[in-house]
């Protein structure tokens, strides 16, 4: 899959179902220039993969993340499945409840 970052000063991004059009305005409009970027879309089931490890396993977590991203780039479209890594250190949000901490876990 190809990914490109496009920067156009003072641009308006118009989103369509599959394509994105960037229209520069004002002094940056060079002969009514329009750029269209095709965004590949495919139907997929997203599976959240929880990575729960002790704090001293950063190398192992990195290896797991790399493996999941590698699988996604090679097989997600063909299989119709995207593996979404979730790590407690970066994706967890502390919550409170008037019924105590266990009620948060139970819900």
C-alpha positions, 0 to 999 in steps of 0.5 A: 500500500502506498502512502503519501503526505501532501502539503498545500498552504491554505488548502481546503480538503474536500472528502468524497466517498473514495477520493480526496480533492485538495483545492488551494485558494487565494494566491496559492491557486495556480491555474485552478490546480486540483489534485485528486488522491485515490484512497484504497478502501476494502471491507474488513473486520477489525480485531483488537489485539491486546498486548499486556506485558510487564513494563520491562519487555519493550523489545518484545512489545516492539517485535509483536507490534512489528509482526502485527503491522507486517501481517496487516500490510501483507495480508489484511486486504486479501483476508479481509481482517485488520489486526489492531494492536492495543497496548496497555501503556499507550492505549489504556485510559484510567477510569473512575467509578463511584462504585469502586474500581472493580465496577470499571473492570466489570463493565 
